[in-house]
Amino acid sequence: MLGIPDKAVFLAYALSVFSALLCVLYGVANWNKGDEPIQTEDVQWAKEEKEDIEETL
């Protein structure tokens, strides 16, 4: 069987190829998914930080 003497060695090769294909499929499926949407708390925090920085300058 392809010069592989043991079934365990063949299984290791097959599982590594399968896992690589699975990783590629997962990457393709999630390629252009966006980041988390901006929360209103994040906008408020950014405004407060900007005000704090401007006060210190």
C-alpha positions in Angstrom: 0.0 0.0 0.0 2.1 2.9 -1.3 5.2 1.5 0.3 3.9 2.3 3.8 4.6 -0.7 6.0 2.2 0.0 8.8 -1.5 1.0 9.0 -0.7 3.4 11.8 1.8 5.3 9.6 -0.8 5.5 6.8 -3.4 6.7 9.3 -1.1 9.4 10.5 -0.4 10.6 7.0 -4.1 10.5 6.1 -5.1 12.4 9.2 -2.5 15.1 8.7 -3.7 15.6 5.1 -7.3 15.6 6.2 -6.6 18.2 8.9 -4.8 20.4 6.5 -7.7 20.3 4.1 -10.1 21.0 7.0 -8.0 24.1 7.9 -8.1 25.4 4.4 -11.9 24.9 4.1 -12.4 26.7 7.5 -10.2 29.6 6.3 -12.0 29.9 3.0 -15.4 29.9 4.8 -14.4 32.6 7.2 -12.2 34.7 4.9 -14.2 37.9 4.7 -16.1 37.8 7.9 -16.0 41.2 9.5 -14.8 42.2 12.9 -17.2 42.8 15.8 -19.6 45.7 15.2 -18.7 48.9 17.0 -20.5 49.2 20.3 -21.9 52.5 21.7 -19.7 51.9 24.8 -16.6 51.9 22.6 -17.6 55.2 21.0 -18.2 56.8 24.4 -14.9 55.5 25.7 -13.0 56.8 22.7 -14.6 60.3 23.2 -13.7 60.3 26.9 -10.1 59.3 26.2 -9.8 62.0 23.6 -11.1 64.6 26.0 -8.6 63.4 28.7 -5.7 63.6 26.3 -6.7 67.1 25.1 -7.0 68.3 28.7 -3.5 67.1 29.5 -2.0 68.8 26.5 
